[in-house]
Amino acid sequence: MLESSVERRLIRAARLLGGRAFKILPWVQRGLPDRLVVLPGQVWFIETKAPKKKLASHQRRMRDFLLGLGLNWATLDTPDKVEAWMWERHEEQEA
């Protein structure tokens, strides 16, 4: 499975949740995640990966920086993980 398949699933999930998944341009800043997902009342930084692929060191530093600011981050590497992330957000919206 390719990373692009995971990314397409994320785009669809964001729309189902009433939001959008904006592509972050890779040349803006090294280490930024692939997508900025904007949902009702939430903003997420999402890094998509092919299954079993790990974050590079510059991506881990960016993740730690953003998490340190109290922002939302997720690394999703399979369609099942995208689905689980989507259902967690759906349950939060329902609460």
Secondary structure, DSSP 8 states (H G I E B T S, - for coil): --HHHHHHHHHHHHHHTT-EEEE--TTTSTT--SEEEEETTEEEEEEE--TT----HHHHHHHHHHHHTT-EEEEE-SHHHHHHHHHHHHHHHH-
